[in-house]
């Protein structure tokens, strides 16, 4: 999600001056790392990432009690689609062969269809669980842990999606090439134009405008929307506004 860091920070600073917005990038996909049957199993994995060399606590040197909200951004990767809509690749089209998956508006073609079904089941199960979390415990571990005392704080948590992925939402590319996935294709375009960024994430055809956080998740679970170009990150702006009110 590095591509969104600069435009998101720029937009938040323009709308809410004085609001500090930091990104912590997870290397890989935390939603398919393991099954999070309990909240503390997710918290353990998240805190491991926050305390890594390039994690938020090491880079920013901030304390857990300075965090007012954790906004978790993910790609859905079509995880809510029915298993019957995932098929084995048969086409000899080079673009199909160069990718593990190829998306269409109502189905997913895959080199290994069963592997995608398994991935989707794990991701879908975890994402549904994560949408139920309201607050999570974050912990900063001192250098040389377990020696020393860790710092903990319970902070609000919410999770947001790009469907099918961020390139689909921002560039309208359902099956982007490797070149089209490059970091600067999104970052450079929107960092210099926050109004363009704002217009996209609030566009009625792409965003979940006039919906609550809970309604936006119900939408993407519906069959007719599961592979469409959608995002609910517009809901973040409302949450930031409420967080600022409660923090002041």
Secondary structure, DSSP 8 states (H G I E B T S, - for coil): -HHHHHHHHHHHHHHSTT--------SS-GGGTS---SHHHHHHHHHHHHTSTTSHHHHT---GGG--EEEEEEE-TTTTS-GGGEEE-----HHHHTSSEEE-SS-EEESSHHHHHHHHHHHHHHHHHHTT--EEEEEE--TTTTSS--EEEEEEEEEEEEES-HHHHHH--TT--TGGG-THHHHHHHHT-HHHHHHHHT-TTTB-TT--HHHHHHHHHSGGGTTSSEE-THHHHHHHHHHHHHH-
